[in-house]
Amino acid sequence: MNLAISARAADLLHGAIDTAAEKGGWVRPIRFTVDQLRALGSVRAWHPGLYRSMAACTSGVCLEFSTDATRVAVEVRVDAVPKGAQAVLDDAARHEGGPTPPFDGVSADVDGRHLPLMTPDENDLVEFALDDPDAAPEPGLVRIPLPGMGEPHRVRVWLPCLSSCAVREVRADGTYLEPVPERGQLLVLGDSIAQGFVSCDPGRSWTARLAAHLDLDLLNQGVGGQVFQPGSLAGLSEVARPEAIVVELGENYRYEPCQASRVGREILAYLYEVSEAWPEVPTWVLTPLPHAEELYPTHPRSCAGEVDALIETAVRRHPQMRLVDGAALLDAEALPELLADGSDHPGPEGQRMLAERLSFVVDATAVRPEQRRTLALAIARRAGEGALPVVEALRRGLGEVLLADKGAVVLGLPGGETLAWATGRATLRRALTCLGSRGVVCLCGDRRTARDAARAVGGSPRPCHLVTWRGEAPKIDATRDVRPLTTAYAGVILEHYAHPEYLAPGELEELLEAGAFLGGFEDGRIVGFVGEHPDGSMGMLEVFEGSRRKGWGSTLAAAKLAQTIARGDTPWAAVWPDNEASLSLERSMGFEVAPAEGLWYIS
């Protein structure tokens, strides 16, 4: 078929910052500014030679155009795979059950329909048939329209992830071939996982999928082997105007000796540079993804175990940044199937899972935290009395709102606990899977929802009574010595609390510093205490042996009620059905005790 019309490939590029002209009309797409390339090759870089070769690759770059053609041919001259990428591909080739070659090439999307990976022929041509074969009148029937009578198509041709390349012309058999205007940008800053190792198709990488989900152009600045490198964004803010940013860095610290103090400074400085360049752009920062230790064990002098916390500390400084739990983006138990090389790099199925879960997280956390809290509070209030724990946590400003959806509200609390209300079981399952929930889940919902949540987190649901106080604060015996406890009493509380295993490291000290504990004293000696959990519920009521049956239980509970009511909050507690002593005390004091069928703890 005669490919009579043509266009310069350089005029159709998306995802490239610049181009470099070569002989014969060929052009080489460039993803980085001159200053960035200088920084990546400088002595400050961990592996400058590797970074230079990875930066030359065309990951995320595509040609996009509209046409009425039935076939197009693209001139693409692909260079050899750099050594750094080839080593990973060699691992993938050896990995039992991993993908089979080719591991990279050129692919296309036509009207949202993805065409399989191809490699250029001996004439540096890749040719695509644009018409959908499923739309043919009969199987195998080829449509040959007259010039100007073809169906309009929107075409996006993805260039290789793991190689550099040059492009020259796009030829077609239709009557027009026109550039598609640029959309807003998704800027991805990352390492080899962002660059596309080992997606096996540049158009099916998680970055390309996420950009398509957001309807944004992709500017992929993934560089194999990269870490948080301050200075490596030089000049980018002058040419990039992203509407969303994803930062995926940190995995490579595990391969080499590194000090947490230095890495922490690098992370702080790098994310400050991101924030300074784009202060209003929503930015999602991932903690490292799951990996397998067998092939490349973490270096014994690496600070990799501290990187999650260092990233979290740095992210909290910037209101436009959202922390993403990288561990939740891939199923840890399925890593042999998800990691193409048996080590770190997601294969095709891992890329799909990563993209789907990250897309959910981005959608859930797109608006600012204060807007999510306002929306979540309105939803939870409409749910009625059964959602009181969630309403109170939201109203008091506790935790971080991870999801505010008409079917589910999810909060992340200090210490890893998750507090949720839900009627939408599928939404809740997806939220607990994608947003990360490695601690206890406190759920306001029915039994079926609790069972679904338990399956999502791999736990067991246990029902609780929701105990609430309505009305005025009770009178407190003025002769009793009740006072706030300081951190000096942490050891005493741990010694006498019936369930110290419920407390996360550092949680008790934070609660004491916040004034959440009251102690009862006789002759200057502590005889009991009552506290408050991170979710805002009253609890941890303990009266020491020798001081029981003297009214201290009701005194401490009344004092905690008064403290809670005085600050404008509604007191509530969660009580196990077999805790007859607590239930008896609370009923005798006038608490409302709901049946144990709407509040669940899942662990």
N, C-alpha and C positions, 0 to 999 in steps of 0.2 A: 504494500500500500504506500502511496506517495505521501511522504511527510513534507508538505510543501511550505508550511509556515514555520517560523522560528522566532525565538526571542533570546536575548542574552541572559544567561543564567544569573549573572551578577545583579540584574534588575529584579530578580524574583526571590532574592535571599531574605530569609527571616532568621533571627537568632545569631547573626554575625554583627560584630561591632564595626568591622572594616573589611577590606579585601586587599590583596596584594596581586598586582598584575604580573603575568608571566608571558613568555613568548607564545605566539600563535593564537592570542586571544583568550588564553586560559586565565582564570582568576582563582586565587586561594582564599577561602573565607577565614576570617580572624575573629576569635572570641574574646580577646583580651586587649586592653590598651597597651601602648608602648611602655608606659610607666609600670603597669602590672607585670609585663613580661620581664622588665628589668628587675623588679623585686623578686619574681619567682626564680630568676637565675642568679640572684645575689648570694653573698656569703651568709646572709641571715636565714636563707632557706635551708631546711634540713637536707634536701636532696635536689640541688639546683638542676643537675643534668636531667634527672627524671622529670622534674616539673616542666622544664622547657619542652621535652618531647611530648608530654601529655597535653600541654597547653596548645600544641599545634593541631591536635585532633579536632574533628568537626562535630563533636557531641552536641546535640540539640539544634544544629543548623539544618535548615530545610529550605526547599524551593517551593513557593506557593503561588498558584495561579488559577485562573478560571479559563475554560475553553469549551468549545463545542465539538472537540475532536473525539474520535473513538480510540486512537492510539497516540502515545507520545513516546519520544526517545530522549533520554537525558545523557549528555556527554559528561562522564565522571572519570577522572584519572586518580585512582586510589593508590596511596603510598603503602609501603610495608608497615606492618604492625610494629610499634616500638617494642624494645626488649622488655620494658616494665610491664606492658600489657601482655606480651607473649608468654611471660612466665605464669601469669594467672590463667591464660587460656590453656597452657600445658597442664596445669593442675586440673582444670575443668575436663580436659580430654581423658585424664586418668581417673577421674572421680566416678566410681561405680554408680550407675543410675543417673548420671548427670546428662546434660544436653549433648547433642551431637553437632559437629560442624555443619555448615559454617556458623561461626560465632558472631559475625558482623557483616555488614554490607549495606545495601540501599533498599529501602522499602517505601511504600506509598500509602496514603489515605485518599480515597476517592469518595466524595460525598459522605464522609464518615465511615465508609467501608474500608477495612484494612486489607491491603494486598501483601502477599508473602514476600519474604526477604529475597533479594536477587543480588548477584555480583556482576560487575561490568564484563562484557565480552572482550574479545581480542581487539576490538575497535574502540574500547572505552565507552561503550554504549550500554545503557540499561533501558529496555523498552517495556512499557506497561500498556495493557488493554484496559480501557477506562469503563466500558459498559458493563453493567452488572449481569453476569450470565444467568442469574436467577430470574431476571426480568425478560429473558428471551421467550418468544412464543412457544418454542419447542426446545428440548435439550439439544445442544450442539448447533442450533441455528444462529448464524452470525449475521448481525444487522450491518448493512453497508449503506449508510444514508448518503443522500446527495450533499454536495458542499453547501454549508450554511443551514442544513436541515438537522444537524445532530443535536442530541440532548446536551444542555449545559452541565458542566461538571466543575466541582471545586476540588482541586488536586493539591496535595502536600507531599512532596518527595523528601524523605529523611536521608541525610548523608551519614556516613559511618560514625560510630561512637569512638572507636578504638584506633582509628588511623587518621592521618591528615589526608586531604585530597584537594584536587583542583577541579573546577567545573567550567564549561564553556558555553554550550548552547542547549536549548530545549527545542525540539522539533515536534510538530504535530500535523495531523491530517485534516484539521478543521479549517474554519475561516477566521478564528481569532484565538489569541493566547495572551491574556492580560494579567498583570500583577494583581495580587490581592493586597488591599491596604493593611498596614500593620495594625495589630490590636495592642491592648495594654500588655505589659510584660510580667511574666513570672521569672524572677531572678533566683537561680539556685546556686548557692555557694557550697562546695563540698569536695569530696575526695573521689576515689575510684567508684564508690557505690553510687555517687551522683553522676559521674561521667558515663556510666552505663555498663560497667563490668558486671556480670556476663549476661546482658539482657537478651543476646542473640538476635536482636532486631531493634534498631535505633528508634523506631516508631512505637515500640511496645515497652520501652524503659519506663520506670516509675515516674521519672520527671516528665516525659512526654505525655503519659497518661494523666498526670496531675494537671499539666497545662491545658490539656483538652477538656478536662472536667471543669476547670475554671474559665474556659474560653479565653485563654491568654496565649500570647506568643511566649515561647521558651527562650530564655537566655541562660544557657547552662555553662556555669563556670566550675564544673567538676574537674578536678586535677588529681589523677592517680597518685597516691602517696601523701597527699597534702594533709596538714594539720592546721590549727589556728595560727596563721602567720600574720601578725600585725604589719601593715604597710603594703600588703598584697592587693589592696583595693584601690591603689593609687590611680586617680584619673577616671575611675569607673562612674562616679556620680555625675560627671560631666556629659556622659553619653547614654547612661542607663536611667530610665524613668519607670521603675517597676511599680506595679500595683500590689504585688505580693512578693514576699521573699521567704525562701526556705534555706536554712543553714544546716548542713549535714556534715559535721566534722567531729573528730575525736577518736575514731576507731584506730588510727595508725599509731597512737601513743603506746599501744600494747606491744608493739614489736621491738621497742628499743628502751634502753635505760632513760628515765626522765624523772625529774624532781617535781613534786606536786606544786611547790611554791613557784617555780618558773612557769609551769604549764598554766597555773591559775592566773598569773600575770598576763600570759599570752591570750588566754580566753577573754579576760576582762578587756584588754586593749583592743582585740579584734572586734568584739561585739560593740564596744564603744564606737569604733570606726564605722561599723554598719549603722548604728543608731544616729551618729552624727551626719552621715551621708543622706539617710532617708528617715528622718525622725517621725514622720507621720504614717509610714508604710507598715501595715501589719506584717510581722515577721515571726515565723515559726522556727524554733531552734530545737533540733533533735538531740537527744542523748544517744550514745552509741547503740547500734542495733545488735541483736544477738549474734553470736559467732560460735564456731566449733573450735575446740582447743587441740584436737588430735594432730592436725597437720602442722600447724604453726602455734605452739604453746606461747602464752603471754610471757614476755621476758620477766625474770624474777625481780629485776630492779626497775620495772615499769611502774608508773603511778596510775595505770589504767583503772584500778579499782576506785580511784577518787575522782575520776573525770566527770561522772554524772553529777556529783555534788558541786564540783567547780563550775560546771555549765549552769546548773540551777542558780547558784549564787550570782553569777554574772547576768543571767536573764532577768532576775528579779529587779535589777536596777533600771530597766527600760520598760515603760508602760505599754509600748506598742509591740513588745515581744511576748510570745506565748511559748512556754516550755512543752515539748512533746516527748512523751515517754517512748523512746526508741525500742525498748524491750517489748512493748505491746504491739509493734507493727509487724512482727513475724512470730509465728507459733514456735516456741522453743522446742516442743516435742517433735516438730516436723522438719527440723533443720537439715537432716540428710537429703530430703527431697527439695527443700527450698533453696539451699545454697549450691550453686552450680559447681563450685570448686571444692566443696567439702570444708570450707574454711570461713570465708567472710562475705562472699559476693552472691547476691540473690540471682538465681536463674530465672527463666521465664515465669514460672509459677510464683516464685518469690517476688519478682517485680510486680506482678498483678496484685498479690496480697498487700504488698507495701503501698502501692498506689491507692487501692481501695480504702485501706484503713487510714492512710494519711489524708485522703480526700474527706473522709468522715470527720476527722479531727479538725481539719481546716474549716469545714462548713460549720461545725459545732462551736468553734471558738473565733469565728471571723469578726464578730463585733467586740468592742472593748469590754473588759471584765465588769465595769459598772453597769453597762447596758444589759449584759447577760444576767447580772444579779437582779436588776429591776424586772426583767421579763420572767425570770425564774420565780421570783416572789409572787408575781401576779398569777402565774400558773398554779403554784402550790396553794395559794390562798383559795383559789376556786375549787381545789380538790377536797376541801372540808377538813374536819377534825382529824381524820386519819393521817394527814400530812403535817400535823403540828410540829414534829421534830425538824422537818425540812424548813417550814416557815420560820421557826425560831432561829435556826442556824443562819438562814438568809438575812433575817431582820437584824440579827446581832453582828453581821459582818464576818461570820466564821468561814474559814476555808476559801476555796476557789471554785467558782461555778464552772464546771466542765461541760455541762449540757443544759440548755433550757429549751425543751421541746414540749409541745402540747401533750405528748404521751409519756414523757419522762423528764425529771430534773435530777441532775447528778452533781454532787459536790465532792471535791477532794479535800480531805481534812489533814491537819498535821499528824505525823506518825504513820501515814499510809492508809488510814481508814477512809472509806467511801460512804457517804450518806446519800440516799436516793429515795425518790418517790416515783412510782411508775404505774401506769395502766397499759402502756404500750410495751408488750413483752419483747417484741423483735427489736424495738428501738433501744430498750434497756440492755438486751444482750449485746447489741452492737456497740453501745457506749462502753460497757464494762470490758469488752474485748479490745476496742481500739484506743480508749483513753487511758487504759492501764489501771489495774486494781489488784495489787499484790497483798493488800492487808484485809482487814475485816470489812464487810459490807453491811451497813445498817440500812434496811429497806422498809419503806412504808408501802405496802401493797398486799395483794391477796396471796394465797398459798401457791397457785399456779405460777404467778410472777416470781415468787421466791424460788421455786424449783428451777425455773429458767435461768434466773440469776446465778444460782448455785452451779448449774452446768457451765455457764460462761466463765466462772472464776475457778472452777474445779473444787468447790467446797460443799458444805452441807448446811441446809437452812435450819435454824432453831427459833421457834416462836417465843415472843416476849409479850408481857403485858405492858401497854402504854399507860403510865400513871401520870395524871396531871392534877394541878391545883388551880382552882378557880376561886376568885374572891379575894378578900382582904388578907393581909399577912397575919398569921397567928401571933398570939401574945407569947412573949419569951419570959421565962422566969428570971427576974432581975438579979436574983441572988447567985445565979450561975455565972461562972467565969468562962466566957466564950470569946475567942479572939482569932484574927487571921493568922495563919501559919506562914512562916518564911521558909526559904530553902534549907535552913538549918535543921528542919524537921523531916527532910527527905528520907533519911535513914530510918527514923521511927515509923514513918508511914509504910515503907517497904517491909519492915519487920512485921507489922500487924495487919497489913492489907491482905485479904483472903485470896486475891487474884493478882499478884504482882506481874504475872505473865501477860496480862492485858496491856501493860504499859510499854510503849515503844521507848528506845533509848533517848534520854533527854526530855521525854514528855512530862514526867512528874515535875522536874525542875521548872519547866516553862509554865505549868499550871500554878505552881507555888508562887512564882514571880508575878503572875497575873492576879494573885489574890483569890484563887479559886477554892482554897481549903480553909476551913475553920476548925479550930481545936477547942476541946473542953478541958478545963484545968481544975484540979482540986489541990489547994495548998501549993500552987505554983507548979504542980506536976501534971503533965498531960495524961488524960484518961480516955480520950477518944477523938475521933475526927470525922469530918464529912467533906466531900469534895465535889468536883465537877469534871466530867469527861470532856475531851476535845470537841465532841459534837454538841456540847452545851447541856447535856443531861446531868441531873443530880445523881450522886452515887458515892461509892467508896465509903459508906457509913460503917464505921467500926467503933465499938466500945470495948475497952480492954477488960480482960479477966480481972475480977475483983471490984469492978465499978459497974457491972451490969445489974439490971433490974432496979436501977436507982433513978430512972427517968432521963438518963443521958441520951438515949437514942432519940426520943421525941424532942428533947431540947436542941440537940444538934440539927435535926431535920427542920425544926421550926426556925432556927437561926439561919439556916441555908435558904429556906423559903423567904424569909424577910429580906435577906441580902439580894436574892434574885428579883423579888418584886420591887425593891427599892430602886433598882436600876431600870425598871420598866419592862422586864422580861416575864414571860409566862413559865413557871417552873414545870418541868416534866422529868420523868425517869423511865428507864426500861428495867423491868424486873422479871427474872426467870420464873416460870410457873411453879417450880419446886422450892422457891425461896419463901417458904411460908412465914418466916419471922418478919421479913420486910413487908410482905403483903398485909400481914395482920397489923403491923405498926401503921402503915399508910392508910389502911381503911379506918383504923381507930382515930386517926388525926383528921379525916375528912377528905382525903385524896379521892379522885375519880379513877377507878381501875377498869380499863377496857379489856374485853376478852382477848386472849392471846391468839389472835388470828389475823391481825393487820400490821404487826411490827415484827421484823425478822432480823436476826444476826446470822450472817453467812461467813463461814471461815473454813 
